[in-house]
């Protein structure tokens, strides 16, 4: 099974709605250094949780790199996000072992429970659901990872219960 990257329309924001002050130390650190584009984008994403349009413009202004080149790199690598994500990212493995063990049931159950499509974030901003190619936990198939914690040997019902438990803890 081939996992395709979900491309959603970027969220439109008013210019100036992002505070660029936290970006300044990163820009100073990499100013004038060759090969700094990916570390700049990674650092910006660490700061904001995704890379806002205003950040692309600021990096372009400071580095002299074309805006289209910045977007080209950011859209080529799956690690970069162009829109905000939830506080907890749910990654459902769809590698061979998980696929054979019915990972689609996990994803479908979570889509229904969270009322989102693959790649989307819940309205409360608590969860983002992602299908991934492999989490490297094949002996635990089917597997999902939530906020860095791995859950294995899942059924759709168990996956939904785990997410509900996390939501309860977050709301307390």
LUMFI-14475 format. One record per atom (N, C-alpha, C): residue number from 1; residue in three letters; atom name; x, y, z. Coordinates in steps of 0.2 Angstrom, whole numbers, always signed. Example, Ala and Ser with C-alpha at 12.3 -4.5 7.8 and 13.67 -1.06 7.14 Angstrom:
2
 pos code site     x     y     z
   1  ala    N   +66   -28   +39
   1  ala   CA   +62   -22   +39
   1  ala    C   +66   -16   +39
   2  ser    N   +64   -11   +35
   2  ser   CA   +68    -5   +36
   2  ser    C   +64    +0   +39
***
This chain:
172
 pos code site     x     y     z
   1  unk    N    +4    -6    +0
   1  unk   CA    +0    +0    +0
   1  unk    C    +4    +6    +0
   2  unk    N    +3   +11    -4
   2  unk   CA    +7   +17    -5
   2  unk    C    +3   +22    -1
   3  unk    N    +7   +26    +4
   3  unk   CA    +4   +31    +8
   3  unk    C    +5   +38    +4
   4  unk    N    +0   +41    +2
   4  unk   CA    +1   +47    -1
   4  unk    C    +0   +53    +4
   5  unk    N    +4   +58    +2
   5  unk   CA    +4   +64    +7
   5  unk    C    -2   +68    +5
   6  unk    N    -5   +70   +11
   6  unk   CA   -11   +74   +10
   6  unk    C   -10   +81   +10
   7  unk    N   -12   +85    +4
   7  unk   CA   -11   +92    +3
   7  unk    C   -17   +95    +5
   8  unk    N   -17  +100   +10
   8  unk   CA   -23  +103   +11
   8  unk    C   -22  +111   +10
   9  unk    N   -27  +114    +9
   9  unk   CA   -26  +122    +8
   9  unk    C   -23  +125   +14
  10  unk    N   -18  +129   +13
  10  unk   CA   -15  +132   +19
  10  unk    C   -20  +137   +22
  11  unk    N   -20  +138   +28
  11  unk   CA   -24  +143   +32
  11  unk    C   -22  +150   +30
  12  unk    N   -27  +154   +28
  12  unk   CA   -25  +161   +26
  12  unk    C   -25  +165   +33
  13  unk    N   -20  +169   +34
  13  unk   CA   -19  +173   +40
  13  unk    C   -17  +180   +37
  14  unk    N   -19  +185   +41
  14  unk   CA   -18  +192   +40
  14  unk    C   -10  +193   +41
  15  unk    N    -7  +197   +36
  15  unk   CA    +0  +198   +37
  15  unk    C    +1  +201   +44
  16  unk    N    +7  +200   +47
  16  unk   CA    +9  +203   +53
  16  unk    C    +5  +199   +59
  17  unk    N    +2  +194   +58
  17  unk   CA    -2  +190   +64
  17  unk    C    +3  +186   +67
  18  unk    N    +9  +185   +65
  18  unk   CA   +14  +180   +68
  18  unk    C   +20  +184   +71
  19  unk    N   +21  +183   +77
  19  unk   CA   +27  +187   +80
  19  unk    C   +33  +184   +78
  20  unk    N   +37  +188   +74
  20  unk   CA   +44  +185   +72
  20  unk    C   +50  +186   +76
  21  unk    N   +49  +189   +82
  21  unk   CA   +54  +190   +87
  21  unk    C   +58  +184   +89
  22  unk    N   +54  +178   +90
  22  unk   CA   +58  +172   +92
  22  unk    C   +62  +169   +87
  23  unk    N   +61  +171   +81
  23  unk   CA   +65  +169   +75
  23  unk    C   +72  +172   +74
  24  unk    N   +72  +178   +77
  24  unk   CA   +78  +182   +76
  24  unk    C   +85  +178   +78
  25  unk    N   +85  +175   +84
  25  unk   CA   +91  +172   +86
  25  unk    C   +93  +166   +81
  26  unk    N   +88  +163   +78
  26  unk   CA   +89  +158   +73
  26  unk    C   +92  +161   +67
  27  unk    N   +90  +166   +65
  27  unk   CA   +92  +170   +59
  27  unk    C   +99  +172   +60
  28  unk    N  +101  +175   +66
  28  unk   CA  +108  +177   +68
  28  unk    C  +112  +171   +67
  29  unk    N  +110  +165   +70
  29  unk   CA  +115  +159   +71
  29  unk    C  +117  +157   +64
  30  unk    N  +112  +157   +59
  30  unk   CA  +114  +155   +52
  30  unk    C  +115  +160   +47
  31  unk    N  +115  +166   +49
  31  unk   CA  +117  +172   +44
  31  unk    C  +123  +170   +40
  32  unk    N  +123  +170   +34
  32  unk   CA  +129  +170   +30
  32  unk    C  +132  +163   +29
  33  unk    N  +129  +158   +32
  33  unk   CA  +131  +151   +32
  33  unk    C  +128  +147   +26
  34  unk    N  +132  +144   +22
  34  unk   CA  +130  +140   +17
  34  unk    C  +127  +134   +19
  35  unk    N  +122  +131   +16
  35  unk   CA  +118  +125   +17
  35  unk    C  +114  +126   +24
  36  unk    N  +112  +132   +25
  36  unk   CA  +108  +133   +31
  36  unk    C  +100  +133   +30
  37  unk    N   +98  +132   +24
  37  unk   CA   +91  +132   +23
  37  unk    C   +87  +127   +27
  38  unk    N   +89  +121   +27
  38  unk   CA   +85  +115   +31
  38  unk    C   +85  +117   +38
  39  unk    N   +91  +118   +41
  39  unk   CA   +91  +120   +48
  39  unk    C   +87  +126   +50
  40  unk    N   +87  +131   +46
  40  unk   CA   +83  +137   +47
  40  unk    C   +75  +135   +47
  41  unk    N   +73  +131   +42
  41  unk   CA   +66  +128   +42
  41  unk    C   +64  +124   +48
  42  unk    N   +69  +120   +50
  42  unk   CA   +68  +115   +55
  42  unk    C   +67  +119   +62
  43  unk    N   +72  +124   +63
  43  unk   CA   +72  +129   +68
  43  unk    C   +65  +133   +69
  44  unk    N   +63  +135   +63
  44  unk   CA   +57  +139   +63
  44  unk    C   +51  +135   +65
  45  unk    N   +51  +129   +62
  45  unk   CA   +45  +124   +64
  45  unk    C   +46  +122   +71
  46  unk    N   +51  +122   +74
  46  unk   CA   +52  +120   +81
  46  unk    C   +49  +126   +85
  47  unk    N   +50  +132   +83
  47  unk   CA   +48  +138   +87
  47  unk    C   +40  +139   +86
  48  unk    N   +37  +138   +80
  48  unk   CA   +30  +139   +79
  48  unk    C   +26  +133   +78
  49  unk    N   +29  +127   +78
  49  unk   CA   +25  +121   +77
  49  unk    C   +23  +120   +70
  50  unk    N   +24  +124   +66
  50  unk   CA   +23  +124   +58
  50  unk    C   +27  +130   +56
  51  unk    N   +27  +131   +49
  51  unk   CA   +31  +137   +46
  51  unk    C   +26  +141   +43
  52  unk    N   +24  +147   +47
  52  unk   CA   +19  +152   +44
  52  unk    C   +22  +155   +38
  53  unk    N   +18  +158   +34
  53  unk   CA   +20  +162   +28
  53  unk    C   +24  +168   +29
  54  unk    N   +23  +171   +35
  54  unk   CA   +27  +177   +37
  54  unk    C   +34  +175   +38
  55  unk    N   +35  +169   +41
  55  unk   CA   +42  +166   +42
  55  unk    C   +45  +165   +36
  56  unk    N   +42  +162   +31
  56  unk   CA   +45  +161   +24
  56  unk    C   +48  +168   +21
  57  unk    N   +43  +173   +22
  57  unk   CA   +45  +179   +19
  57  unk    C   +51  +182   +23
  58  unk    N   +51  +181   +30
  58  unk   CA   +57  +184   +34
  58  unk    C   +63  +180   +32
  59  unk    N   +63  +174   +31
  59  unk   CA   +69  +170   +30
  59  unk    C   +72  +172   +23
  60  unk    N   +67  +173   +18
  60  unk   CA   +69  +175   +11
  60  unk    C   +72  +182   +11
  61  unk    N   +69  +186   +15
  61  unk   CA   +72  +193   +16
  61  unk    C   +79  +193   +18
  62  unk    N   +80  +189   +24
  62  unk   CA   +87  +189   +27
  62  unk    C   +92  +185   +23
  63  unk    N   +90  +179   +20
  63  unk   CA   +95  +175   +17
  63  unk    C   +96  +177   +10
  64  unk    N   +91  +180    +7
  64  unk   CA   +91  +182    +0
  64  unk    C   +89  +176    -5
  65  unk    N   +87  +171    -2
  65  unk   CA   +84  +165    -6
  65  unk    C   +77  +167    -8
  66  unk    N   +76  +164   -14
  66  unk   CA   +69  +165   -17
  66  unk    C   +64  +162   -13
  67  unk    N   +58  +165   -12
  67  unk   CA   +53  +162    -9
  67  unk    C   +51  +156   -12
  68  unk    N   +51  +155   -18
  68  unk   CA   +49  +149   -22
  68  unk    C   +53  +143   -20
  69  unk    N   +60  +145   -19
  69  unk   CA   +65  +140   -17
  69  unk    C   +63  +137   -10
  70  unk    N   +62  +142    -5
  70  unk   CA   +60  +140    +1
  70  unk    C   +54  +135    +2
  71  unk    N   +49  +137    -2
  71  unk   CA   +43  +133    -2
  71  unk    C   +44  +126    -6
  72  unk    N   +48  +126   -11
  72  unk   CA   +50  +120   -14
  72  unk    C   +53  +115    -9
  73  unk    N   +58  +117    -5
  73  unk   CA   +61  +113    +0
  73  unk    C   +56  +111    +5
  74  unk    N   +52  +115    +7
  74  unk   CA   +47  +114   +13
  74  unk    C   +42  +109   +11
  75  unk    N   +40  +109    +4
  75  unk   CA   +35  +105    +2
  75  unk    C   +37   +98    -1
  76  unk    N   +44   +98    -2
  76  unk   CA   +47   +92    -4
  76  unk    C   +48   +87    +2
  77  unk    N   +50   +90    +8
  77  unk   CA   +51   +85   +13
  77  unk    C   +45   +85   +18
  78  unk    N   +43   +79   +19
  78  unk   CA   +37   +78   +23
  78  unk    C   +37   +80   +30
  79  unk    N   +44   +81   +33
  79  unk   CA   +44   +84   +40
  79  unk    C   +42   +91   +41
  80  unk    N   +41   +95   +36
  80  unk   CA   +39  +102   +36
  80  unk    C   +31  +102   +36
  81  unk    N   +29  +107   +40
  81  unk   CA   +22  +108   +40
  81  unk    C   +20  +115   +38
  82  unk    N   +15  +116   +34
  82  unk   CA   +13  +123   +32
  82  unk    C    +7  +126   +35
  83  unk    N    +4  +122   +40
  83  unk   CA    -2  +124   +43
  83  unk    C    -1  +121   +50
  84  unk    N    -5  +124   +55
  84  unk   CA    -4  +122   +62
  84  unk    C    -6  +115   +63
  85  unk    N    -3  +111   +68
  85  unk   CA    -5  +105   +70
  85  unk    C    -8  +104   +77
  86  unk    N   -11   +99   +78
  86  unk   CA   -14   +98   +85
  86  unk    C    -8   +97   +90
  87  unk    N   -10   +98   +96
  87  unk   CA    -6   +97  +102
  87  unk    C    -3   +90  +102
  88  unk    N    -7   +85  +100
  88  unk   CA    -5   +78  +100
  88  unk    C    -5   +76   +93
  89  unk    N    +0   +73   +90
  89  unk   CA    +0   +70   +83
  89  unk    C    -1   +63   +84
  90  unk    N    -6   +60   +81
  90  unk   CA    -8   +53   +81
  90  unk    C    -5   +51   +74
  91  unk    N    +0   +46   +75
  91  unk   CA    +3   +43   +69
  91  unk    C    +1   +36   +68
  92  unk    N    -3   +34   +63
  92  unk   CA    -5   +27   +62
  92  unk    C    +0   +24   +57
  93  unk    N    +3   +19   +59
  93  unk   CA    +8   +15   +54
  93  unk    C    +4   +11   +49
  94  unk    N    +6   +12   +43
  94  unk   CA    +3    +8   +37
  94  unk    C    +8    +4   +34
  95  unk    N   +14    +3   +37
  95  unk   CA   +19    -1   +34
  95  unk    C   +16    -8   +33
  96  unk    N   +20   -12   +30
  96  unk   CA   +18   -19   +28
  96  unk    C   +15   -23   +34
  97  unk    N   +19   -24   +39
  97  unk   CA   +16   -28   +45
  97  unk    C   +10   -25   +48
  98  unk    N    +9   -18   +48
  98  unk   CA    +3   -15   +51
  98  unk    C    -3   -16   +46
  99  unk    N    -1   -15   +40
  99  unk   CA    -6   -15   +34
  99  unk    C    -9   -22   +34
 100  unk    N    -5   -27   +35
 100  unk   CA    -8   -34   +35
 100  unk    C   -12   -36   +41
 101  unk    N   -10   -32   +47
 101  unk   CA   -14   -33   +53
 101  unk    C   -20   -28   +53
 102  unk    N   -22   -25   +48
 102  unk   CA   -28   -21   +47
 102  unk    C   -27   -14   +50
 103  unk    N   -22   -11   +49
 103  unk   CA   -21    -4   +51
 103  unk    C   -26    +1   +48
 104  unk    N   -29    -1   +43
 104  unk   CA   -35    +3   +40
 104  unk    C   -40    +4   +45
 105  unk    N   -42    -1   +49
 105  unk   CA   -47    -1   +54
 105  unk    C   -45    +4   +59
 106  unk    N   -39    +4   +61
 106  unk   CA   -37    +9   +66
 106  unk    C   -38   +16   +63
 107  unk    N   -36   +18   +57
 107  unk   CA   -37   +24   +54
 107  unk    C   -44   +26   +54
 108  unk    N   -48   +21   +51
 108  unk   CA   -55   +23   +50
 108  unk    C   -59   +24   +56
 109  unk    N   -57   +20   +62
 109  unk   CA   -60   +21   +68
 109  unk    C   -58   +28   +71
 110  unk    N   -52   +30   +70
 110  unk   CA   -50   +37   +73
 110  unk    C   -53   +42   +69
 111  unk    N   -53   +42   +62
 111  unk   CA   -57   +47   +58
 111  unk    C   -64   +48   +60
 112  unk    N   -67   +42   +62
 112  unk   CA   -74   +43   +64
 112  unk    C   -75   +46   +71
 113  unk    N   -71   +44   +75
 113  unk   CA   -71   +46   +82
 113  unk    C   -69   +54   +83
 114  unk    N   -64   +56   +79
 114  unk   CA   -61   +62   +79
 114  unk    C   -65   +67   +74
 115  unk    N   -69   +64   +70
 115  unk   CA   -72   +68   +65
 115  unk    C   -67   +72   +60
 116  unk    N   -62   +69   +58
 116  unk   CA   -57   +72   +54
 116  unk    C   -55   +67   +48
 117  unk    N   -52   +70   +43
 117  unk   CA   -49   +66   +38
 117  unk    C   -42   +65   +40
 118  unk    N   -39   +60   +36
 118  unk   CA   -31   +59   +37
 118  unk    C   -28   +66   +35
 119  unk    N   -23   +68   +40
 119  unk   CA   -20   +74   +39
 119  unk    C   -23   +80   +42
 120  unk    N   -29   +79   +45
 120  unk   CA   -32   +85   +47
 120  unk    C   -32   +85   +55
 121  unk    N   -33   +91   +58
 121  unk   CA   -33   +93   +65
 121  unk    C   -40   +93   +67
 122  unk    N   -41   +91   +73
 122  unk   CA   -48   +92   +77
 122  unk    C   -49   +99   +78
 123  unk    N   -56  +101   +78
 123  unk   CA   -58  +108   +79
 123  unk    C   -55  +111   +86
 124  unk    N   -54  +107   +91
 124  unk   CA   -52  +109   +97
 124  unk    C   -44  +110   +97
 125  unk    N   -41  +108   +92
 125  unk   CA   -34  +108   +91
 125  unk    C   -30  +103   +95
 126  unk    N   -33   +98   +98
 126  unk   CA   -30   +94  +102
 126  unk    C   -26   +88   +98
 127  unk    N   -29   +86   +93
 127  unk   CA   -26   +80   +89
 127  unk    C   -25   +82   +81
 128  unk    N   -20   +79   +79
 128  unk   CA   -19   +79   +71
 128  unk    C   -18   +71   +70
 129  unk    N   -22   +69   +65
 129  unk   CA   -21   +62   +63
 129  unk    C   -17   +61   +56
 130  unk    N   -12   +57   +57
 130  unk   CA    -8   +56   +51
 130  unk    C    -7   +48   +50
 131  unk    N    -7   +46   +43
 131  unk   CA    -5   +40   +41
 131  unk    C    +2   +40   +40
 132  unk    N    +6   +36   +42
 132  unk   CA   +14   +36   +41
 132  unk    C   +16   +29   +38
 133  unk    N   +21   +29   +34
 133  unk   CA   +24   +23   +31
 133  unk    C   +26   +18   +35
 134  unk    N   +30   +20   +41
 134  unk   CA   +32   +15   +45
 134  unk    C   +34   +18   +52
 135  unk    N   +33   +15   +57
 135  unk   CA   +35   +18   +64
 135  unk    C   +41   +13   +67
 136  unk    N   +42    +8   +63
 136  unk   CA   +48    +3   +65
 136  unk    C   +46    -1   +71
 137  unk    N   +40    -2   +72
 137  unk   CA   +38    -7   +78
 137  unk    C   +34   -13   +75
 138  unk    N   +37   -16   +71
 138  unk   CA   +33   -21   +67
 138  unk    C   +31   -27   +71
 139  unk    N   +34   -28   +76
 139  unk   CA   +32   -34   +81
 139  unk    C   +26   -32   +85
 140  unk    N   +24   -26   +85
 140  unk   CA   +18   -24   +89
 140  unk    C   +12   -22   +84
 141  unk    N   +13   -24   +78
 141  unk   CA    +8   -22   +73
 141  unk    C    +1   -24   +75
 142  unk    N    -4   -20   +73
 142  unk   CA    -4   -13   +71
 142  unk    C    -3    -8   +76
 143  unk    N    +1    -3   +74
 143  unk   CA    +4    +2   +79
 143  unk    C    +1    +9   +78
 144  unk    N    +1   +13   +83
 144  unk   CA    +0   +20   +82
 144  unk    C    +5   +23   +87
 145  unk    N    +6   +29   +86
 145  unk   CA   +11   +33   +91
 145  unk    C    +7   +40   +92
 146  unk    N    +6   +42   +98
 146  unk   CA    +3   +48  +100
 146  unk    C    +8   +52  +105
 147  unk    N   +10   +58  +102
 147  unk   CA   +14   +62  +106
 147  unk    C   +21   +58  +108
 148  unk    N   +23   +54  +104
 148  unk   CA   +29   +50  +105
 148  unk    C   +29   +44  +109
 149  unk    N   +23   +42  +111
 149  unk   CA   +21   +36  +115
 149  unk    C   +18   +31  +110
 150  unk    N   +21   +24  +110
 150  unk   CA   +19   +19  +105
 150  unk    C   +14   +15  +108
 151  unk    N    +9   +13  +105
 151  unk   CA    +3    +9  +107
 151  unk    C    +3    +3  +101
 152  unk    N    +3    -3  +104
 152  unk   CA    +3    -8   +99
 152  unk    C    -2   -14  +100
 153  unk    N    -2   -18   +95
 153  unk   CA    -7   -24   +95
 153  unk    C   -14   -21   +96
 154  unk    N   -16   -16   +92
 154  unk   CA   -22   -12   +93
 154  unk    C   -28   -15   +89
 155  unk    N   -34   -13   +91
 155  unk   CA   -40   -14   +87
 155  unk    C   -42    -6   +86
 156  unk    N   -47    -5   +82
 156  unk   CA   -50    +1   +81
 156  unk    C   -53    +4   +87
 157  unk    N   -56    -1   +91
 157  unk   CA   -60    +1   +97
 157  unk    C   -54    +3  +103
 158  unk    N   -49    +0  +103
 158  unk   CA   -44    +1  +108
 158  unk    C   -40    +8  +106
 159  unk    N   -39    +9  +100
 159  unk   CA   -36   +16   +98
 159  unk    C   -41   +21  +100
 160  unk    N   -47   +21   +99
 160  unk   CA   -52   +26  +100
 160  unk    C   -52   +27  +108
 161  unk    N   -52   +22  +112
 161  unk   CA   -52   +22  +119
 161  unk    C   -45   +26  +122
 162  unk    N   -40   +25  +119
 162  unk   CA   -33   +28  +120
 162  unk    C   -34   +35  +119
 163  unk    N   -37   +37  +113
 163  unk   CA   -38   +44  +112
 163  unk    C   -43   +48  +117
 164  unk    N   -48   +44  +118
 164  unk   CA   -53   +47  +123
 164  unk    C   -50   +48  +130
 165  unk    N   -45   +43  +132
 165  unk   CA   -42   +44  +138
 165  unk    C   -37   +50  +138
 166  unk    N   -34   +51  +133
 166  unk   CA   -29   +57  +132
 166  unk    C   -33   +63  +132
 167  unk    N   -39   +63  +129
 167  unk   CA   -43   +69  +129
 167  unk    C   -46   +71  +136
 168  unk    N   -48   +66  +140
 168  unk   CA   -50   +67  +147
 168  unk    C   -44   +70  +151
 169  unk    N   -38   +67  +150
 169  unk   CA   -32   +70  +154
 169  unk    C   -31   +77  +152
 170  unk    N   -31   +79  +146
 170  unk   CA   -30   +85  +143
 170  unk    C   -35   +90  +146
 171  unk    N   -41   +88  +147
 171  unk   CA   -47   +93  +149
 171  unk    C   -47   +94  +156
 172  unk    N   -43   +90  +160
 172  unk   CA   -43   +91  +167
 172  unk    C   -38   +95  +170
***
